[in-house]
Amino acid sequence: MTAAFNFHCPTEIEYGEGSLSTLPRLIARFQARHVLVVGDPGLVKAGLVQQVQDVLAAADVAHTVFTDLKSDPEVRSVVAGTALAKSVSADVVVAIGGGSAMDTAKGIGLMMALPGRIEDYFGIDRIERAGAPVIAIPTTAGTGSEVTVWSVLHDTDTDRKVVIGSPYICPRIALLDPRLSRSLPPSITAATGMDALTHAIESYVNQLCHPFVDATAEQAISLIGQHLRTAVAQGNNLQARGKMLIASSLAGMAFNRVRLGLVHAFSLPLGNKYHIPHGLVNGIMLPAVMAFNVPGNLAKYARIAQLLGEPTDGLSLREAAQRSVLAVEQLKADIGLTQTLSDFGLTADGFDEVIEEAMTSGNVAVNPRMPQHDDMRHMLQAAL
């Protein structure tokens, strides 16, 4: 019997090559007088923020650009962006970029319309109504932030990651245009692709998974297995870029309310303490966590192997499940993701501190297999 579950995806998705041109029409739905465009400095250099400005200017849409953000999005950027938005009477936010731009924009949209300070909304389901509309335009295929109920920020005052989780923080529209991801370097394409794969796999095997997660996660895993290698090797391949954008959004839908697993429990302390980019640390930890988790959900891991193209005919269920780990290791090798935790300065002496923080994550409780302290050490050692 299927347990009770909730599946909610309030974000409208617009997909297509060249679909950036539809942005003024989408903004017009909200009767906006002024738009705040949020993008990181790297996208300014790449000319992508200017592309958005050109589209808006051609349609006489008044707008102001905010680019004071880092790859690890900070609470202070939300505060600064909100102040700028209010100073120009902006009423819609357009975010272009990866998770940093989108998570920042979601926080800004929230604070443009709600009272108090951003700190008042840290946590889960602490928002009572929607903020200003956010239109999210992802240029990376990884975080899925364009469709998720989460905004993850770095609080520099406490040097910790904080989370805002609510359906009210979801972007109203996700605009997926494969042309905007063509300039993404191979290394970032690889790392963000592994981020999306981790989202799909962890939501698929965890204890809260339900049929809608099965459907979205399976499709995401299959698309990533088919197209990530090509997206890394041939950055101008719009079919591969487009399929990866779709996979990333599907994976975001999958984990939206069921949470993730041990990879993400590890990723927060490892990212905070050793400054490893989120997608990369997920890619580093994924095979080790999968190897530990396989006995907790043999059937699902066997299916992952099949979705990633591994031949499983004639194998036992356990043998087929173990093939999923090999498939992910081969995918990592093919896309050149060879870094390990030791490359970022982690040694065995730092394990206990990482484990202590990881075990406080809500992602541990939904993982398919409950770890002990020694299990966590073995996973870190395997990824060292």
Short mmCIF file of the C-alpha atoms (twelve columns), coordinates in Angstrom:
data_MODEL
# 
_entry.id   MODEL 
# 
loop_
_atom_site.group_PDB 
_atom_site.id 
_atom_site.type_symbol 
_atom_site.label_atom_id 
_atom_site.label_alt_id 
_atom_site.label_comp_id 
_atom_site.label_asym_id 
_atom_site.label_seq_id 
_atom_site.Cartn_x 
_atom_site.Cartn_y 
_atom_site.Cartn_z 
_atom_site.pdbx_PDB_model_num 
ATOM 1   C CA . MET A 1   0.000  0.000   0.000   1 
ATOM 2   C CA . THR A 2   1.277  3.471   -0.892  1 
ATOM 3   C CA . ALA A 3   1.592  5.772   2.127   1 
ATOM 4   C CA . ALA A 4   -0.009 9.214   2.108   1 
ATOM 5   C CA . PHE A 5   2.101  11.864  0.405   1 
ATOM 6   C CA . ASN A 6   2.068  15.413  -0.907  1 
ATOM 7   C CA . PHE A 7   3.401  16.583  -4.257  1 
ATOM 8   C CA . HIS A 8   3.260  20.272  -5.076  1 
ATOM 9   C CA . CYS A 9   4.958  22.065  -7.978  1 
ATOM 10  C CA . PRO A 10  3.618  25.613  -8.184  1 
ATOM 11  C CA . THR A 11  6.165  26.754  -10.779 1 
ATOM 12  C CA . GLU A 12  5.141  27.140  -14.422 1 
ATOM 13  C CA . ILE A 13  7.825  25.936  -16.835 1 
ATOM 14  C CA . GLU A 14  8.538  27.577  -20.187 1 
ATOM 15  C CA . TYR A 15  11.039 25.631  -22.323 1 
ATOM 16  C CA . GLY A 16  12.540 26.211  -25.741 1 
ATOM 17  C CA . GLU A 17  15.595 27.307  -27.682 1 
ATOM 18  C CA . GLY A 18  15.495 31.086  -27.804 1 
ATOM 19  C CA . SER A 19  12.700 31.242  -25.226 1 
ATOM 20  C CA . LEU A 20  14.466 34.148  -23.507 1 
ATOM 21  C CA . SER A 21  12.659 36.301  -26.071 1 
ATOM 22  C CA . THR A 22  9.352  35.526  -24.304 1 
ATOM 23  C CA . LEU A 23  10.518 37.169  -21.060 1 
ATOM 24  C CA . PRO A 24  8.708  40.522  -21.587 1 
ATOM 25  C CA . ARG A 25  5.437  38.671  -22.235 1 
ATOM 26  C CA . LEU A 26  5.874  36.662  -19.046 1 
ATOM 27  C CA . ILE A 27  6.668  39.772  -17.022 1 
ATOM 28  C CA . ALA A 28  3.585  41.497  -18.425 1 
ATOM 29  C CA . ARG A 29  1.384  38.922  -16.703 1 
ATOM 30  C CA . PHE A 30  2.317  40.498  -13.380 1 
ATOM 31  C CA . GLN A 31  1.655  44.073  -14.565 1 
ATOM 32  C CA . ALA A 32  5.164  44.965  -13.431 1 
ATOM 33  C CA . ARG A 33  6.284  48.582  -13.372 1 
ATOM 34  C CA . HIS A 34  9.958  47.845  -12.680 1 
ATOM 35  C CA . VAL A 35  12.014 44.640  -12.731 1 
ATOM 36  C CA . LEU A 36  15.057 43.733  -10.637 1 
ATOM 37  C CA . VAL A 37  17.452 41.515  -12.610 1 
ATOM 38  C CA . VAL A 38  19.663 39.344  -10.372 1 
ATOM 39  C CA . GLY A 39  22.804 37.769  -11.853 1 
ATOM 40  C CA . ASP A 40  26.302 36.966  -10.645 1 
ATOM 41  C CA . PRO A 41  29.425 38.826  -11.843 1 
ATOM 42  C CA . GLY A 42  30.530 35.827  -13.931 1 
ATOM 43  C CA . LEU A 43  27.370 36.100  -16.009 1 
ATOM 44  C CA . VAL A 44  28.035 39.792  -16.503 1 
ATOM 45  C CA . LYS A 45  31.445 38.897  -17.979 1 
ATOM 46  C CA . ALA A 46  29.881 36.181  -20.128 1 
ATOM 47  C CA . GLY A 47  27.384 38.669  -21.544 1 
ATOM 48  C CA . LEU A 48  24.317 36.762  -20.348 1 
ATOM 49  C CA . VAL A 49  23.048 39.502  -18.057 1 
ATOM 50  C CA . GLN A 50  23.358 41.897  -20.995 1 
ATOM 51  C CA . GLN A 51  21.242 39.530  -23.112 1 
ATOM 52  C CA . VAL A 52  18.468 39.812  -20.542 1 
ATOM 53  C CA . GLN A 53  18.856 43.585  -20.441 1 
ATOM 54  C CA . ASP A 54  18.685 43.770  -24.243 1 
ATOM 55  C CA . VAL A 55  15.455 41.770  -24.340 1 
ATOM 56  C CA . LEU A 56  13.903 43.959  -21.659 1 
ATOM 57  C CA . ALA A 57  15.107 47.203  -23.239 1 
ATOM 58  C CA . ALA A 58  13.710 46.204  -26.639 1 
ATOM 59  C CA . ALA A 59  10.302 45.783  -25.002 1 
ATOM 60  C CA . ASP A 60  10.626 49.022  -22.972 1 
ATOM 61  C CA . VAL A 61  10.591 47.132  -19.663 1 
ATOM 62  C CA . ALA A 62  12.117 49.309  -16.933 1 
ATOM 63  C CA . HIS A 63  14.732 47.383  -14.996 1 
ATOM 64  C CA . THR A 64  17.668 47.586  -12.586 1 
ATOM 65  C CA . VAL A 65  20.506 45.058  -12.333 1 
ATOM 66  C CA . PHE A 66  21.832 43.602  -9.080  1 
ATOM 67  C CA . THR A 67  25.055 41.547  -9.237  1 
ATOM 68  C CA . ASP A 68  26.473 41.785  -5.700  1 
ATOM 69  C CA . LEU A 69  26.498 38.059  -4.990  1 
ATOM 70  C CA . LYS A 70  28.965 35.207  -4.673  1 
ATOM 71  C CA . SER A 71  28.976 31.589  -5.811  1 
ATOM 72  C CA . ASP A 72  28.026 30.660  -2.244  1 
ATOM 73  C CA . PRO A 73  24.922 32.872  -1.857  1 
ATOM 74  C CA . GLU A 74  24.933 35.022  1.251   1 
ATOM 75  C CA . VAL A 75  22.252 36.494  3.492   1 
ATOM 76  C CA . ARG A 76  23.870 39.913  3.087   1 
ATOM 77  C CA . SER A 77  23.200 39.781  -0.676  1 
ATOM 78  C CA . VAL A 78  19.496 39.244  -0.014  1 
ATOM 79  C CA . VAL A 79  19.494 42.262  2.301   1 
ATOM 80  C CA . ALA A 80  21.361 44.440  -0.214  1 
ATOM 81  C CA . GLY A 81  19.248 43.275  -3.152  1 
ATOM 82  C CA . THR A 82  16.024 43.902  -1.251  1 
ATOM 83  C CA . ALA A 83  17.133 47.433  -0.405  1 
ATOM 84  C CA . LEU A 84  17.916 48.120  -4.060  1 
ATOM 85  C CA . ALA A 85  14.601 46.633  -5.217  1 
ATOM 86  C CA . LYS A 86  12.631 48.796  -2.816  1 
ATOM 87  C CA . SER A 87  14.602 51.914  -3.762  1 
ATOM 88  C CA . VAL A 88  13.513 51.575  -7.409  1 
ATOM 89  C CA . SER A 89  9.992  50.278  -6.572  1 
ATOM 90  C CA . ALA A 90  10.630 46.941  -8.310  1 
ATOM 91  C CA . ASP A 91  7.740  44.509  -8.208  1 
ATOM 92  C CA . VAL A 92  9.128  41.495  -10.125 1 
ATOM 93  C CA . VAL A 93  12.485 39.729  -9.823  1 
ATOM 94  C CA . VAL A 94  14.219 38.025  -12.756 1 
ATOM 95  C CA . ALA A 95  17.058 35.692  -11.754 1 
ATOM 96  C CA . ILE A 96  19.574 34.470  -14.298 1 
ATOM 97  C CA . GLY A 97  22.341 32.013  -13.412 1 
ATOM 98  C CA . GLY A 98  22.846 29.009  -11.194 1 
ATOM 99  C CA . GLY A 99  21.735 28.290  -7.661  1 
ATOM 100 C CA . SER A 100 23.478 31.356  -6.268  1 
ATOM 101 C CA . ALA A 101 21.446 33.815  -8.339  1 
ATOM 102 C CA . MET A 102 18.189 31.923  -7.950  1 
ATOM 103 C CA . ASP A 103 18.446 31.343  -4.183  1 
ATOM 104 C CA . THR A 104 19.364 35.010  -3.693  1 
ATOM 105 C CA . ALA A 105 16.508 36.167  -5.916  1 
ATOM 106 C CA . LYS A 106 14.019 33.973  -4.060  1 
ATOM 107 C CA . GLY A 107 15.062 35.610  -0.794  1 
ATOM 108 C CA . ILE A 108 14.833 39.093  -2.336  1 
ATOM 109 C CA . GLY A 109 11.379 38.392  -3.749  1 
ATOM 110 C CA . LEU A 110 10.253 37.231  -0.329  1 
ATOM 111 C CA . MET A 111 11.521 40.332  1.468   1 
ATOM 112 C CA . MET A 112 10.160 42.745  -1.158  1 
ATOM 113 C CA . ALA A 113 6.640  41.886  0.007   1 
ATOM 114 C CA . LEU A 114 6.852  40.532  3.550   1 
ATOM 115 C CA . PRO A 115 7.587  42.345  6.820   1 
ATOM 116 C CA . GLY A 116 10.488 41.908  9.182   1 
ATOM 117 C CA . ARG A 117 13.983 40.598  8.483   1 
ATOM 118 C CA . ILE A 118 15.114 37.666  6.371   1 
ATOM 119 C CA . GLU A 119 16.197 35.903  9.568   1 
ATOM 120 C CA . ASP A 120 12.532 35.730  10.616  1 
ATOM 121 C CA . TYR A 121 11.934 33.181  7.873   1 
ATOM 122 C CA . PHE A 122 14.857 30.821  8.423   1 
ATOM 123 C CA . GLY A 123 13.486 27.296  8.753   1 
ATOM 124 C CA . ILE A 124 10.661 25.355  7.150   1 
ATOM 125 C CA . ASP A 125 7.114  26.566  6.478   1 
ATOM 126 C CA . ARG A 126 7.500  29.863  8.323   1 
ATOM 127 C CA . ILE A 127 6.126  31.956  5.443   1 
ATOM 128 C CA . GLU A 128 2.396  32.712  5.377   1 
ATOM 129 C CA . ARG A 129 2.034  34.260  1.919   1 
ATOM 130 C CA . ALA A 130 3.896  34.680  -1.338  1 
ATOM 131 C CA . GLY A 131 6.496  37.353  -1.900  1 
ATOM 132 C CA . ALA A 132 7.043  39.288  -5.126  1 
ATOM 133 C CA . PRO A 133 6.969  37.152  -8.295  1 
ATOM 134 C CA . VAL A 134 10.291 35.584  -9.289  1 
ATOM 135 C CA . ILE A 135 11.073 34.402  -12.824 1 
ATOM 136 C CA . ALA A 136 14.066 32.040  -12.743 1 
ATOM 137 C CA . ILE A 137 16.283 31.533  -15.799 1 
ATOM 138 C CA . PRO A 138 18.839 28.777  -15.087 1 
ATOM 139 C CA . THR A 139 22.113 28.804  -16.997 1 
ATOM 140 C CA . THR A 140 23.403 25.667  -15.268 1 
ATOM 141 C CA . ALA A 141 21.734 22.264  -15.120 1 
ATOM 142 C CA . GLY A 142 22.257 21.272  -11.519 1 
ATOM 143 C CA . THR A 143 20.524 22.854  -8.547  1 
ATOM 144 C CA . GLY A 144 16.936 22.721  -9.771  1 
ATOM 145 C CA . SER A 145 16.396 25.890  -7.713  1 
ATOM 146 C CA . GLU A 146 14.117 27.225  -10.459 1 
ATOM 147 C CA . VAL A 147 11.377 24.834  -9.258  1 
ATOM 148 C CA . THR A 148 12.185 24.167  -5.607  1 
ATOM 149 C CA . VAL A 149 10.718 25.312  -2.311  1 
ATOM 150 C CA . TRP A 150 14.217 25.914  -0.912  1 
ATOM 151 C CA . SER A 151 16.618 28.814  -0.665  1 
ATOM 152 C CA . VAL A 152 19.977 27.895  0.902   1 
ATOM 153 C CA . LEU A 153 22.093 30.828  2.042   1 
ATOM 154 C CA . HIS A 154 25.373 31.412  3.875   1 
ATOM 155 C CA . ASP A 155 24.983 33.432  7.060   1 
ATOM 156 C CA . THR A 156 28.402 35.059  7.372   1 
ATOM 157 C CA . ASP A 157 27.622 36.255  10.911  1 
ATOM 158 C CA . THR A 158 27.469 32.666  12.154  1 
ATOM 159 C CA . ASP A 159 29.463 31.063  9.299   1 
ATOM 160 C CA . ARG A 160 26.700 28.511  8.779   1 
ATOM 161 C CA . LYS A 161 24.302 27.566  6.003   1 
ATOM 162 C CA . VAL A 162 20.685 28.535  6.629   1 
ATOM 163 C CA . VAL A 163 17.612 27.268  4.839   1 
ATOM 164 C CA . ILE A 164 14.304 28.859  3.961   1 
ATOM 165 C CA . GLY A 165 11.763 26.240  2.914   1 
ATOM 166 C CA . SER A 166 8.223  27.005  1.764   1 
ATOM 167 C CA . PRO A 167 6.048  26.637  -1.345  1 
ATOM 168 C CA . TYR A 168 5.632  30.416  -1.141  1 
ATOM 169 C CA . ILE A 169 9.287  30.926  -2.079  1 
ATOM 170 C CA . CYS A 170 9.084  28.966  -5.349  1 
ATOM 171 C CA . PRO A 171 9.628  30.980  -8.527  1 
ATOM 172 C CA . ARG A 172 6.358  31.631  -10.343 1 
ATOM 173 C CA . ILE A 173 7.955  30.804  -13.708 1 
ATOM 174 C CA . ALA A 174 11.048 28.833  -14.738 1 
ATOM 175 C CA . LEU A 175 12.324 29.844  -18.183 1 
ATOM 176 C CA . LEU A 176 14.527 27.100  -19.650 1 
ATOM 177 C CA . ASP A 177 16.500 28.233  -22.699 1 
ATOM 178 C CA . PRO A 178 19.291 25.809  -23.757 1 
ATOM 179 C CA . ARG A 179 21.110 28.567  -25.638 1 
ATOM 180 C CA . LEU A 180 21.961 30.288  -22.355 1 
ATOM 181 C CA . SER A 181 24.001 27.328  -21.066 1 
ATOM 182 C CA . ARG A 182 26.253 26.957  -24.130 1 
ATOM 183 C CA . SER A 183 29.084 29.038  -22.641 1 
ATOM 184 C CA . LEU A 184 29.248 26.993  -19.424 1 
ATOM 185 C CA . PRO A 185 32.781 25.518  -19.049 1 
ATOM 186 C CA . PRO A 186 33.119 21.712  -19.131 1 
ATOM 187 C CA . SER A 187 34.210 21.497  -15.478 1 
ATOM 188 C CA . ILE A 188 31.143 23.378  -14.255 1 
ATOM 189 C CA . THR A 189 28.876 21.458  -16.629 1 
ATOM 190 C CA . ALA A 190 30.244 18.251  -15.094 1 
ATOM 191 C CA . ALA A 191 29.886 19.349  -11.473 1 
ATOM 192 C CA . THR A 192 26.394 20.755  -11.870 1 
ATOM 193 C CA . GLY A 193 25.318 17.664  -13.783 1 
ATOM 194 C CA . MET A 194 26.463 15.496  -10.885 1 
ATOM 195 C CA . ASP A 195 24.495 17.761  -8.556  1 
ATOM 196 C CA . ALA A 196 21.329 17.046  -10.539 1 
ATOM 197 C CA . LEU A 197 22.098 13.314  -10.601 1 
ATOM 198 C CA . THR A 198 22.589 13.311  -6.829  1 
ATOM 199 C CA . HIS A 199 19.242 15.036  -6.331  1 
ATOM 200 C CA . ALA A 200 17.507 12.464  -8.503  1 
ATOM 201 C CA . ILE A 201 19.173 9.410   -6.947  1 
ATOM 202 C CA . GLU A 202 18.837 10.492  -3.320  1 
ATOM 203 C CA . SER A 203 15.156 11.379  -3.655  1 
ATOM 204 C CA . TYR A 204 14.495 8.145   -5.577  1 
ATOM 205 C CA . VAL A 205 15.909 5.783   -2.945  1 
ATOM 206 C CA . ASN A 206 14.956 7.581   0.258   1 
ATOM 207 C CA . GLN A 207 12.266 6.514   2.685   1 
ATOM 208 C CA . LEU A 208 9.738  9.199   1.716   1 
ATOM 209 C CA . CYS A 209 9.780  8.432   -2.004  1 
ATOM 210 C CA . HIS A 210 6.338  8.086   -3.609  1 
ATOM 211 C CA . PRO A 211 5.079  7.418   -7.162  1 
ATOM 212 C CA . PHE A 212 5.420  11.015  -8.368  1 
ATOM 213 C CA . VAL A 213 9.016  11.090  -7.151  1 
ATOM 214 C CA . ASP A 214 9.615  7.746   -8.853  1 
ATOM 215 C CA . ALA A 215 8.428  9.168   -12.167 1 
ATOM 216 C CA . THR A 216 10.341 12.451  -12.065 1 
ATOM 217 C CA . ALA A 217 13.534 10.984  -10.589 1 
ATOM 218 C CA . GLU A 218 13.675 8.059   -13.028 1 
ATOM 219 C CA . GLN A 219 13.298 10.394  -16.002 1 
ATOM 220 C CA . ALA A 220 15.991 12.702  -14.609 1 
ATOM 221 C CA . ILE A 221 18.447 9.838   -14.043 1 
ATOM 222 C CA . SER A 222 17.851 8.489   -17.536 1 
ATOM 223 C CA . LEU A 223 18.302 11.886  -19.207 1 
ATOM 224 C CA . ILE A 224 21.511 12.584  -17.291 1 
ATOM 225 C CA . GLY A 225 22.921 9.179   -18.165 1 
ATOM 226 C CA . GLN A 226 22.197 9.821   -21.837 1 
ATOM 227 C CA . HIS A 227 23.229 13.465  -22.173 1 
ATOM 228 C CA . LEU A 228 25.695 14.645  -19.496 1 
ATOM 229 C CA . ARG A 229 28.746 13.243  -21.286 1 
ATOM 230 C CA . THR A 230 27.750 15.022  -24.493 1 
ATOM 231 C CA . ALA A 231 27.014 18.306  -22.706 1 
ATOM 232 C CA . VAL A 232 30.504 18.224  -21.183 1 
ATOM 233 C CA . ALA A 233 32.293 17.187  -24.383 1 
ATOM 234 C CA . GLN A 234 30.260 19.328  -26.801 1 
ATOM 235 C CA . GLY A 235 29.194 22.511  -25.056 1 
ATOM 236 C CA . ASN A 236 27.392 23.828  -28.146 1 
ATOM 237 C CA . ASN A 237 25.196 20.747  -28.454 1 
ATOM 238 C CA . LEU A 238 21.801 22.299  -27.767 1 
ATOM 239 C CA . GLN A 239 19.999 18.973  -27.579 1 
ATOM 240 C CA . ALA A 240 22.265 17.796  -24.769 1 
ATOM 241 C CA . ARG A 241 22.094 21.173  -23.030 1 
ATOM 242 C CA . GLY A 242 18.313 21.181  -23.261 1 
ATOM 243 C CA . LYS A 243 17.920 17.646  -21.969 1 
ATOM 244 C CA . MET A 244 20.173 18.467  -19.009 1 
ATOM 245 C CA . LEU A 245 18.090 21.553  -18.162 1 
ATOM 246 C CA . ILE A 246 14.959 19.395  -18.195 1 
ATOM 247 C CA . ALA A 247 16.667 16.722  -16.080 1 
ATOM 248 C CA . SER A 248 17.762 19.281  -13.514 1 
ATOM 249 C CA . SER A 249 14.233 20.660  -13.143 1 
ATOM 250 C CA . LEU A 250 12.776 17.154  -12.895 1 
ATOM 251 C CA . ALA A 251 15.269 16.284  -10.170 1 
ATOM 252 C CA . GLY A 252 14.324 19.487  -8.356  1 
ATOM 253 C CA . MET A 253 10.673 18.469  -8.461  1 
ATOM 254 C CA . ALA A 254 11.597 15.023  -7.165  1 
ATOM 255 C CA . PHE A 255 13.374 16.144  -4.010  1 
ATOM 256 C CA . ASN A 256 11.237 19.198  -3.303  1 
ATOM 257 C CA . ARG A 257 9.341  17.759  -0.332  1 
ATOM 258 C CA . VAL A 258 10.898 14.344  0.332   1 
ATOM 259 C CA . ARG A 259 14.383 15.656  1.131   1 
ATOM 260 C CA . LEU A 260 17.553 13.845  0.032   1 
ATOM 261 C CA . GLY A 261 20.102 11.620  1.836   1 
ATOM 262 C CA . LEU A 262 23.598 11.205  3.215   1 
ATOM 263 C CA . VAL A 263 25.364 12.910  0.309   1 
ATOM 264 C CA . HIS A 264 23.603 16.139  1.192   1 
ATOM 265 C CA . ALA A 265 24.112 15.558  4.905   1 
ATOM 266 C CA . PHE A 266 27.849 15.519  4.165   1 
ATOM 267 C CA . SER A 267 27.792 18.326  1.614   1 
ATOM 268 C CA . LEU A 268 26.886 21.142  4.011   1 
ATOM 269 C CA . PRO A 269 29.779 20.717  6.473   1 
ATOM 270 C CA . LEU A 270 32.235 19.805  3.721   1 
ATOM 271 C CA . GLY A 271 31.176 22.808  1.679   1 
ATOM 272 C CA . ASN A 272 31.297 25.151  4.669   1 
ATOM 273 C CA . LYS A 273 34.584 24.006  6.178   1 
ATOM 274 C CA . TYR A 274 36.552 23.136  3.038   1 
ATOM 275 C CA . HIS A 275 34.922 25.470  0.500   1 
ATOM 276 C CA . ILE A 276 34.089 22.736  -1.988  1 
ATOM 277 C CA . PRO A 277 31.481 23.832  -4.568  1 
ATOM 278 C CA . HIS A 278 28.161 22.156  -3.868  1 
ATOM 279 C CA . GLY A 279 27.822 20.174  -7.091  1 
ATOM 280 C CA . LEU A 280 31.416 19.004  -6.888  1 
ATOM 281 C CA . VAL A 281 31.200 17.793  -3.292  1 
ATOM 282 C CA . ASN A 282 28.025 15.896  -4.180  1 
ATOM 283 C CA . GLY A 283 29.819 14.247  -7.083  1 
ATOM 284 C CA . ILE A 284 32.755 13.320  -4.862  1 
ATOM 285 C CA . MET A 285 30.581 11.760  -2.156  1 
ATOM 286 C CA . LEU A 286 27.921 10.082  -4.320  1 
ATOM 287 C CA . PRO A 287 29.641 6.729   -5.117  1 
ATOM 288 C CA . ALA A 288 30.737 6.157   -1.504  1 
ATOM 289 C CA . VAL A 289 27.260 6.877   -0.173  1 
ATOM 290 C CA . MET A 290 25.644 4.710   -2.839  1 
ATOM 291 C CA . ALA A 291 27.926 1.792   -1.964  1 
ATOM 292 C CA . PHE A 292 26.832 2.083   1.669   1 
ATOM 293 C CA . ASN A 293 23.144 2.496   0.792   1 
ATOM 294 C CA . VAL A 294 22.787 -0.364  -1.717  1 
ATOM 295 C CA . PRO A 295 21.590 -2.950  0.871   1 
ATOM 296 C CA . GLY A 296 18.903 -0.505  2.005   1 
ATOM 297 C CA . ASN A 297 17.091 -0.497  -1.346  1 
ATOM 298 C CA . LEU A 298 18.375 -3.184  -3.691  1 
ATOM 299 C CA . ALA A 299 15.498 -2.895  -6.164  1 
ATOM 300 C CA . LYS A 300 15.849 0.857   -6.626  1 
ATOM 301 C CA . TYR A 301 19.630 0.704   -7.050  1 
ATOM 302 C CA . ALA A 302 19.249 -2.090  -9.605  1 
ATOM 303 C CA . ARG A 303 16.828 0.145   -11.486 1 
ATOM 304 C CA . ILE A 304 19.318 3.049   -11.331 1 
ATOM 305 C CA . ALA A 305 21.897 0.793   -12.978 1 
ATOM 306 C CA . GLN A 306 19.458 0.094   -15.808 1 
ATOM 307 C CA . LEU A 307 18.561 3.783   -16.181 1 
ATOM 308 C CA . LEU A 308 22.264 4.611   -16.498 1 
ATOM 309 C CA . GLY A 309 22.663 2.043   -19.267 1 
ATOM 310 C CA . GLU A 310 24.241 -0.836  -17.354 1 
ATOM 311 C CA . PRO A 311 23.420 -4.356  -18.598 1 
ATOM 312 C CA . THR A 312 21.785 -6.263  -15.745 1 
ATOM 313 C CA . ASP A 313 20.270 -9.309  -17.470 1 
ATOM 314 C CA . GLY A 314 21.320 -12.521 -15.751 1 
ATOM 315 C CA . LEU A 315 22.567 -10.737 -12.635 1 
ATOM 316 C CA . SER A 316 21.223 -11.238 -9.154  1 
ATOM 317 C CA . LEU A 317 19.361 -8.305  -7.613  1 
ATOM 318 C CA . ARG A 318 22.378 -7.461  -5.453  1 
ATOM 319 C CA . GLU A 319 24.792 -7.680  -8.389  1 
ATOM 320 C CA . ALA A 320 22.535 -5.453  -10.473 1 
ATOM 321 C CA . ALA A 321 22.252 -2.949  -7.619  1 
ATOM 322 C CA . GLN A 322 26.019 -2.787  -7.208  1 
ATOM 323 C CA . ARG A 323 26.312 -1.984  -10.916 1 
ATOM 324 C CA . SER A 324 24.716 1.382   -10.152 1 
ATOM 325 C CA . VAL A 325 27.828 2.399   -8.197  1 
ATOM 326 C CA . LEU A 326 30.069 1.349   -11.069 1 
ATOM 327 C CA . ALA A 327 27.891 3.295   -13.511 1 
ATOM 328 C CA . VAL A 328 28.262 6.508   -11.506 1 
ATOM 329 C CA . GLU A 329 32.023 6.010   -11.118 1 
ATOM 330 C CA . GLN A 330 32.346 5.523   -14.880 1 
ATOM 331 C CA . LEU A 331 30.231 8.598   -15.582 1 
ATOM 332 C CA . LYS A 332 32.452 10.673  -13.287 1 
ATOM 333 C CA . ALA A 333 35.568 9.412   -15.068 1 
ATOM 334 C CA . ASP A 334 34.100 10.147  -18.499 1 
ATOM 335 C CA . ILE A 335 33.263 13.759  -17.601 1 
ATOM 336 C CA . GLY A 336 36.627 14.377  -15.935 1 
ATOM 337 C CA . LEU A 337 35.390 14.737  -12.380 1 
ATOM 338 C CA . THR A 338 38.435 13.283  -10.649 1 
ATOM 339 C CA . GLN A 339 38.827 15.467  -7.556  1 
ATOM 340 C CA . THR A 340 38.756 13.907  -4.101  1 
ATOM 341 C CA . LEU A 341 38.230 15.328  -0.626  1 
ATOM 342 C CA . SER A 342 41.967 15.383  0.028   1 
ATOM 343 C CA . ASP A 343 42.368 17.837  -2.864  1 
ATOM 344 C CA . PHE A 344 40.528 20.358  -0.690  1 
ATOM 345 C CA . GLY A 345 42.533 19.767  2.456   1 
ATOM 346 C CA . LEU A 346 40.453 17.202  4.326   1 
ATOM 347 C CA . THR A 347 42.419 14.635  6.337   1 
ATOM 348 C CA . ALA A 348 41.301 11.885  8.680   1 
ATOM 349 C CA . ASP A 349 41.845 14.293  11.562  1 
ATOM 350 C CA . GLY A 350 38.905 16.340  10.318  1 
ATOM 351 C CA . PHE A 351 36.449 13.465  9.969   1 
ATOM 352 C CA . ASP A 352 34.843 13.709  13.422  1 
ATOM 353 C CA . GLU A 353 33.989 17.393  13.045  1 
ATOM 354 C CA . VAL A 354 32.386 16.804  9.640   1 
ATOM 355 C CA . ILE A 355 30.471 13.760  10.903  1 
ATOM 356 C CA . GLU A 356 29.163 15.565  13.972  1 
ATOM 357 C CA . GLU A 357 27.576 18.265  11.845  1 
ATOM 358 C CA . ALA A 358 26.411 15.874  9.112   1 
ATOM 359 C CA . MET A 359 24.511 13.742  11.613  1 
ATOM 360 C CA . THR A 360 22.373 16.735  12.593  1 
ATOM 361 C CA . SER A 361 20.971 16.986  9.052   1 
ATOM 362 C CA . GLY A 362 17.342 16.099  8.472   1 
ATOM 363 C CA . ASN A 363 18.529 14.193  5.398   1 
ATOM 364 C CA . VAL A 364 19.946 11.418  7.601   1 
ATOM 365 C CA . ALA A 365 16.541 10.281  8.858   1 
ATOM 366 C CA . VAL A 366 15.166 9.677   5.341   1 
ATOM 367 C CA . ASN A 367 18.268 7.916   3.999   1 
ATOM 368 C CA . PRO A 368 17.566 4.283   2.987   1 
ATOM 369 C CA . ARG A 369 20.083 2.953   5.499   1 
ATOM 370 C CA . MET A 370 20.839 4.386   8.938   1 
ATOM 371 C CA . PRO A 371 24.568 5.041   9.447   1 
ATOM 372 C CA . GLN A 372 26.687 4.726   12.556  1 
ATOM 373 C CA . HIS A 373 29.685 6.943   13.229  1 
ATOM 374 C CA . ASP A 374 32.087 4.345   11.821  1 
ATOM 375 C CA . ASP A 375 29.995 4.060   8.655   1 
ATOM 376 C CA . MET A 376 30.308 7.793   8.135   1 
ATOM 377 C CA . ARG A 377 34.077 7.563   8.608   1 
ATOM 378 C CA . HIS A 378 34.327 4.784   6.033   1 
ATOM 379 C CA . MET A 379 32.394 6.866   3.489   1 
ATOM 380 C CA . LEU A 380 34.648 9.863   4.018   1 
ATOM 381 C CA . GLN A 381 37.705 7.631   3.763   1 
ATOM 382 C CA . ALA A 382 36.437 6.177   0.487   1 
ATOM 383 C CA . ALA A 383 36.065 9.700   -0.929  1 
ATOM 384 C CA . LEU A 384 39.424 10.924  0.434   1 
# 
